[in-house]
Amino acid sequence: MSDITSFGGLAASGASELFQILRDGRPRTRTELADLMGLARSTVTLRIEALRELGLVGFVDDVVSTGGRPSSRIALKSGSKVVLGVDIGASHLRVAVTDLTGHGLHSTTRAIEITRGPEAVLGAVVELGAELLRESGRAATDLLAIGVGVPGPVEHRTGRPINPPIMPGWNGYDVPGYLEGHFDVPVLVDNDVNIMALGERNAAWQNVDDLLFVKVATGIGAGIVSGGRLQRGSDGVAGDIGHIRVHGGMQAPCRCGNFDCLEAVASGPAVAARLRALGLDARTGEDVVRLVESGDRDAVLAVRQAGRDVGEVLSACISLVNPAVIVIGGSMALTGEHFIAGIREVVYSRTLPLATQHLQITQSSSGLDAGVLGASILAIHHAMSPQRIDAMVLGLAASVAG
């Protein structure tokens, strides 16, 4: 083992700074790193050794030598450590173990109603998470962090759900505390649509700094990425577009107590209710998707109208945040172009051309995996942050000194 007893003094501005450079995955020599950081090679070597002891970086194949001894290159070891991504839905639970780039190693899904309460649902998370770690051959020490998405507002600072309308028994529940008690790693919790925005951007739009991810399923919400940063708002409810009133909603009651909210007229259950009134067998958003896929005319027309209703609200959102891309996800997005065509129809007719000249409106490429992928990215951002790397280096130095 290398002598790392002097690493503690380097933590705040040393190893973590070096690690942030290597996060892009590109291999670099010690000389390149020294030039980038303006430091002596000996100092850079010490910091590399600290990160190697943590298992975060390693040597890769030698570069072509220009004479003399070839230079070794150092790069991120993305598979050395893992995180857990957890997507908790109204009636499902998805858990995945991923490497430090967000690439999935193992995943699983279980049907469970969120109304069963936090201990039942989080107990299932613990069970599935431990099972996935075993299946991927990972020890508990390989796990760096856990990201969790829940279908309701979250106080981001504490990770506690705040008055979630479809999550009885969850208000103020210490979700991070429960999971940290079983896995002994940091736990990050956010609204499900926010993490979907992170997942979709990482998977398909890494070079886009202004993006809206719109989930249309049992509920409707939007994750807002502006200037490259996820926007949560002062109380964590930024993007709650499901409770904006839609004109011509025929006084449809919403679970929030108001009428004609977007969710009450364009969500999966709302469209299913409209079709049920026409005599069709439709109870859920999945039933709507099935009817559209079978070519049912009434279902296609209802989905197209739901798209128009969503487009009405998005027209105002575009004028406020001017996104380059709007990604449509959730179960209703599985109806394909019928739904998205309705959105485009209204957006492009009601929004100024200046705001839509480069706008793309597209279906999610991640599909139903967007949430669990985003939860993994949330965990990775925290696990690989300068503060966490500093803490890991200091912890390693303390353990060696002890």
N, C-alpha and C positions, 0 to 999 in steps of 0.2 A: 504493500500500500504506500502511496506517495505521502510525503510529509506535508500535511495541510494545516498544521497548528497555527500558521500565520495568516490563514485565509480570512479570519474574522475582520481584520482591519481593512480588507479589500471590498467587503460586501456592498456597502452603500453605493459606491461608484465604480466597482470593478467587475466582478464576475457577471453580475446581472446586465451591465452595459454590453459586455462582450456577447452574452447570450442573445440579447435582442438583435444584434447584428446577424447572428447565425440562424435566427428563427426562420428566415426565408428559405432555408434548406440548401443554399448554395455553398459548396465546399470552398474553403479559403486556406491559404498557407499562413503560417505564423507571421511572415513578413507582411503579407497583405493586411492582416488584422492589426499589426503594429502600426502600419501606415494609416489605416482608417481611424485608429484610436489616438494616434500621436504619442505612442508609448514605446518603450524599449521592448525588444523581443523577450527578454528575460521576465519582464513584468507580465506580458501577455501569456507566456508559458505557464506562469504560476496560476493565472486565472483559468486557463484551459484545463489544468490539472484539477482544479476545484470542480469544474463542470463535468469532467470525466469521472471523478469519484462519485458524483451524483447520478451518473449514468445518462446524462442529458446530451452529451456530445461525444464524438469519437473520431478516430482517424479513418480516412477512406483511401482509395487507391492513389498511388503516387502520381504527381504531375510529370510531364515530360521534362527531363533535366536538360539544362543548357550547358552542362559540364559540371563535374564534381558530384557531390552527393545530392540525390534527388530530394525535393522538399515534400514533406507529408502535408496533406490537406486535412482540415478539421471541418466537421459538419454536424448538424443536428441529427441525433439518433431518434427519429420520430417513433420508432417502435419499442423503445426501451421502457417507456412508461405509458400508462393508459389513464383514461377518464371514463366515467359512466355518464351517459345521457339518458334522461328520463322524461318521457312525454306522457303526462296524465291528462286524459280526455274525460268527457262526460260519461263514457261507457267503455273505455279501453285504457290500457296501460302498455306503453312501449318502452323497452329498456335496451340500450346498446352499449357495448364497450368499444371504444375507438382509440386509435393511436393519437399522437400529438399533432397530427395534421387534420384530424377529423375523419379519417378513413375507418370505416366500420370493420371490426374484427368478428364480433358475434352480436346477434340481436334476437329479441323474442317479444312476443305480444301476448297479452292476456286480456280477456273480457272481464271487466269489473266495473260496477257502477260507483261513481264518485260519491253518490249519496250514502254509501255504506260508512263513510266517515274516514277521517285521516289515519287512524291507527290500522284499520283494515287495509286501506290502499297502500299506505307506506310500508306496512308489513309485507305486502306482496312485492314492493320495490326491493326491500332488503333481501327477500328470498330469491327473486330473479337476478338481482345484481350479483349476489354471491355465487349463484349458479353459473352465470356468464363468465365471471372471473375464473372459476374452476375450469370451465370448458375451454377457455383461451389459454390455459396453462399459466395464469398470473397469480403471483403471491399478493397478499394484502399490501405489502410495501411498494408494489408497482403502481398502485392506484394513487393519483395525485389530487383529484377533485371530482365532484359530482355536480352536474347541472340538471335542473328540474324546471319543467314548464307546467303550469296549472291553468285551467280555463276560468280565470277570474283575475281581478285586480290584485296586485301584490305591492306591499311596501318594500321597495328594493333594498333598502338599507338593512332590514331585518329578515327579509325573506318570508314574511308572514302574509297570508292572504287577508285582504281587507274587504269585508262585506261582499263576498262573492255570491252572486244571485243563484247559481246552480250548484253550490257546494255547501249544503247545510252541515253545520258542525265544524267547519274549517276556519271560520272567522278568527283571526289572531293566533291560529295554531302555529306552534314553533316547528315548522317543517325542517329547517336546517338542523335544529337541535336533535330531533328524532333520528335523522339519518347519520349525523355526525356521531351519535352515540353508538351506532352499529359499525360504521366504517372508519371513524377517526380521521377523516379528511375534510377540508372545507367543502361546504355545500352552498351553491348559488341557486336562487329561485327567482323566476320571472313569469310574467304572463305568457301564455302559450303562443300568442300571435307575435310577440316580440322575439321569442326564440326562433319561430319559423322564419322571420325576416333575416335573422342572423344565419340560419341554416341555408336558406335559399341564396343569399348573397355569397356565402362561402362556396357553395356548390356551382353557381352559374354566373354570378355577376361581381366578381372580385374587383373589377376595375370601375364599378359604378358606385358613386358616392351618395347618390340621391335616389332612393328606392322606396316604394310602398309595397308591402306584402299584405294582401287582403284575404282573410280567411272567411269563407262562407260555408257554414255547416249548420249545426244546431244553433249557434250564435254567429254574429258577424262582428269582426274587428279588424283593425289594421295595425301592422308594425311599421314604424316610420324610421328609416335611415336617412339622415340629412347631414351633409358635410362629412360623410363617412362614419357618423356616430349614431347609435341607436338613441332615439328620443323617447323618454318615458314621461316627461312632464313633471310638474311639481308634486303631484299626488299619485303618480304612477298610472294614470288613466288616459294618457295621450293615445290617440288612435281608436277610441271607443266610438266608432262611427255607427255601430248597430243601433244606437238610440237617438240618432238624428231623424227628425220627422221627414217623411216622404209625402209629397202632394198626391192626392188621388188615392189614398190608401183605404178608403171605404170604412174608416173608423175601426180598423183592426186593433184589438187590444194587445198590449205588450206586457210582459211579465214585470216590467219596471213600474207599471201603473199608468203609463201614458198610452196614447193611441197613435197608430200609423208610424211607429218607429220602423226604421229600415229592417230590423230583425223580425218584426211582426209581419212584414209583407214579402220579404225576399229570402228568408232563411230556408233551409231544407224542410223543416217541419211546416213552415208557412205555405210553401209551394205544395207540399203533400196534402195539407188540409184543403187547399183550393181544388186539387184534383179529386180528392175524396168527395167533395161536394158535387162533383160531376159524375160520381158513381164508379170511380176507378179505385183499385186496391192500392192505396198509398198511405203509409203511416209515417215513414221516415224519409230523410234525404236519400238514403240508399235505394228506397223504392222509386223515388223520382228518377234517379240515375238509370235504374233498370227499365223503367217505362220509356225514357228517352232513347236508350240503346235499342229498344225493340221497335222504335219508329212511331210510337204513339203520338198522334198529331196534337192532342190536347196537352200532353206533357211537354212537347217541344215548344208550343206557344206559351205555356206558363213559365217555362224556364227562360225563354227569350224576354218575357216581360219582367221577370225577376232581375235579369241582367240590366234591363233599362233602369229599374229602380236603384240598383247599386250604382249604375253610371251617373244617375242624378246626384247622388251624394258625392261620388268621386270627382265630379266636375268642380265642386266647390273646394275639395281637398287639393286638386291640382293647382288651382289659383293661389292657394295658401303656401304650399311647399314646393311646387314646381319639380316633381320627380322626373327622372329620365326613364324610369321603368316602373310599371305597375304589374306585379305578379299576383295572379289569382290562384288561391289554394283552397283547401278544404273539400269536403265531399261534393259540394255543388260544382266545383271546377271539373269534376269527373264527367260532367255532361258535355264537356268539350266546347266546340266552337259555338254551339247554340247559345250558351250562357254568355260567353265572352263577346260574341257578336252584338248582343243586346247592350253590354257595357260600352263597347266602342261606338255604337250608334249614337248614344246620348252624349258621351264624352266629347267626341269630335264635332258634334253639332252645337254644343252649348259652351265650349271652352274656347278662349281666344287662340287663334292659330299660332301665335308666338309661343304659347305654353305647350302646344301639342305637336309642333313641327318635327321634333325629334323623339317624341314620346313613344315608347313601346308598351303595349298591353298584351300580356302573354300568360299562358298557363304555367303553373309551377312545374319545374323539371324534377323536383324532389318528390312530388306527390305526397302521399301520406307519411313519408319519412322526414319531411321538412322539420317537424317538431323535435324529433329525437336527435337529428343532426344538429339543429340549432342549440339544443341543450348541451350537446358535447362541445360545441364551439364556445358557449358561455363558460363551461368549466375550463376549457383550454386557455382562454384569455386570462382567466384568473390564475391558473396554475403556472402560466409562463410569464406572468407580469413581473416587472423588476422587483416589486416588494416581496413576492413569493420566492423568487430566486435568491434574493438577499437572505430571506429567512432560512431557506434550505442550506445555504452556504454556512451561515452562522451556526445552525443546528449541527451540521457535519463537523465543523471546527470544535464545537463544544463537546461532541461525543468522543472525538479523538483525544482532546485535552483531558477529558474525564477518565 
